[in-house]
Amino acid sequence: MPSPESNRFCVTDLLATPTILLNLTSGDRNSVLTELAGAIPELKNHPDKRNILLAALREREELHSTGIGDGVALPHARTALSGLVSRPVIVFGRHSKGIIYGAIDGRPVQLFFLLVTTSVTQHLQILARISRLLRGAPLRQKLLAADRPEQVLVLIREIEQSM
């Protein structure tokens, strides 16, 4: 019988350097969502799919902000969006000043992990994994200081391997 860990998702398996944006420039929540969604390679040439994703992200934010506090937001739709991507994707974005995002603690958000999945199970597993990774302040601080996308991957991989 396979162990539960054999089915776990590693964040670094779902991130790639093209989906790591270290210099977000948007000044508000909707614009940052657009900027993040624009980094998904599968959606670059499919504006209709990108618009479906953006509508789902905005709808989710209207329900309740995905700003989880400590300068972090986990934008995602309420559930998996089948047909938009062929496999789960995470886009990491960093905003140097932070933007007002409606986070639970009222602080501006600087670190964003946009999640798009293909099944509800993946959706819940990956959200939980990202949340666990970001509990510790040291990783958040290191992500704020990273100067290259490759460095972001190394930092997250190190934490994942210690979990």
C-alpha positions in Angstrom: 0.0 0.0 0.0 1.6 3.4 -1.0 2.3 5.8 1.8 0.4 9.2 1.8 3.7 10.9 1.2 4.2 9.2 -2.2 1.3 11.2 -3.6 2.4 14.6 -2.1 3.1 17.5 -4.4 6.3 19.4 -4.0 5.9 23.1 -4.7 9.2 23.1 -6.5 7.8 20.5 -9.0 5.1 23.0 -9.9 7.3 26.1 -10.1 9.7 27.0 -12.9 11.9 30.1 -13.5 9.4 31.5 -16.1 6.7 31.5 -13.4 8.8 33.3 -10.8 8.2 37.1 -11.0 10.5 39.0 -8.6 9.5 42.5 -9.7 5.7 42.8 -9.7 4.7 46.4 -10.6 0.9 46.3 -10.2 -0.6 48.7 -7.7 -3.8 46.9 -6.8 -5.2 43.4 -6.3 -6.9 43.0 -9.7 -3.8 44.2 -11.6 -1.5 41.9 -9.6 -3.8 38.9 -10.4 -3.6 39.9 -14.1 0.2 40.1 -13.9 0.5 36.7 -12.2 -1.9 35.0 -14.6 0.1 36.4 -17.5 3.1 34.3 -16.4 1.4 31.0 -17.0 3.0 29.6 -20.2 -0.1 27.5 -21.2 -2.3 30.6 -21.1 -0.1 33.1 -22.9 -1.7 32.4 -26.3 -5.2 31.8 -24.9 -6.7 35.1 -23.7 -10.1 33.4 -23.4 -8.7 30.9 -20.9 -6.8 33.6 -19.1 -10.0 35.6 -18.7 -11.8 32.6 -17.3 -9.0 32.2 -14.7 -9.0 35.9 -13.9 -12.8 35.9 -13.4 -12.5 32.9 -11.1 -9.7 34.5 -9.1 -11.6 37.8 -8.7 -14.8 35.9 -7.7 -12.8 34.1 -5.0 -11.2 37.4 -3.7 -14.7 38.9 -3.5 -15.9 36.1 -1.3 -12.9 36.4 1.0 -9.3 37.6 0.5 -6.7 35.0 -0.1 -4.3 37.2 1.8 -3.3 34.9 4.7 -1.2 37.4 6.7 2.5 38.0 7.2 2.7 39.7 3.8 1.6 36.6 1.9 -1.4 35.8 -0.4 -2.3 32.5 -2.1 -4.6 33.6 -5.0 -6.6 30.7 -6.3 -10.1 29.9 -7.5 -12.6 28.4 -5.2 -12.0 25.0 -6.7 -9.9 23.4 -9.5 -10.5 24.7 -13.0 -10.4 21.8 -15.4 -9.4 22.5 -19.0 -7.3 25.6 -18.3 -4.0 23.9 -17.7 -2.8 20.3 -18.3 -1.1 20.0 -14.9 -1.0 22.1 -11.7 0.9 25.4 -11.9 2.2 27.8 -9.3 3.3 31.3 -10.1 5.4 33.0 -7.5 5.4 36.8 -7.5 7.1 39.4 -5.3 6.2 43.0 -4.9 8.9 45.2 -3.4 6.6 47.6 -1.6 3.6 45.4 -1.1 0.0 46.2 -2.1 -3.2 46.5 -0.1 -4.8 43.1 -0.6 -7.4 42.7 2.1 -5.2 40.3 4.0 -6.5 38.9 7.3 -3.9 40.9 9.3 -4.5 44.1 7.2 -0.8 44.3 6.2 0.3 44.8 2.6 1.1 41.7 0.6 4.5 41.2 -0.9 4.7 37.5 -1.6 2.1 35.8 -3.9 1.7 32.2 -4.8 -0.9 31.9 -7.5 -2.2 28.3 -7.8 -4.1 26.7 -10.7 -4.9 23.0 -10.5 -6.8 20.4 -12.5 -8.5 18.5 -9.6 -10.0 19.3 -6.2 -7.7 16.9 -4.5 -4.6 18.6 -6.0 -6.0 22.0 -5.1 -6.4 21.2 -1.4 -3.1 19.3 -1.1 -1.0 22.0 -2.8 -2.7 24.9 -0.8 -2.0 23.0 2.4 1.6 22.4 1.4 2.3 26.1 0.5 0.7 27.2 3.8 3.0 24.8 5.8 6.1 26.1 3.9 5.3 29.7 4.6 4.6 29.3 8.3 8.2 30.1 9.2 9.4 33.7 9.0 12.9 32.7 7.8 11.6 31.4 4.4 9.4 34.5 3.9 12.4 36.8 4.7 14.7 34.8 2.3 12.1 35.0 -0.5 12.0 38.8 0.0 15.8 39.0 -0.4 16.2 36.5 -3.3 17.7 38.1 -6.4 17.1 35.4 -9.0 14.3 33.0 -9.8 16.7 30.0 -9.4 17.4 31.2 -5.8 13.7 31.1 -5.0 13.6 27.5 -6.2 16.6 26.5 -4.1 15.2 28.2 -1.0 11.8 26.5 -1.3 13.4 23.1 -2.1 15.6 23.3 1.0 12.5 23.8 3.2 10.5 21.1 1.4 13.3 18.6 1.9 13.4 19.3 5.7 9.6 18.8 6.1 
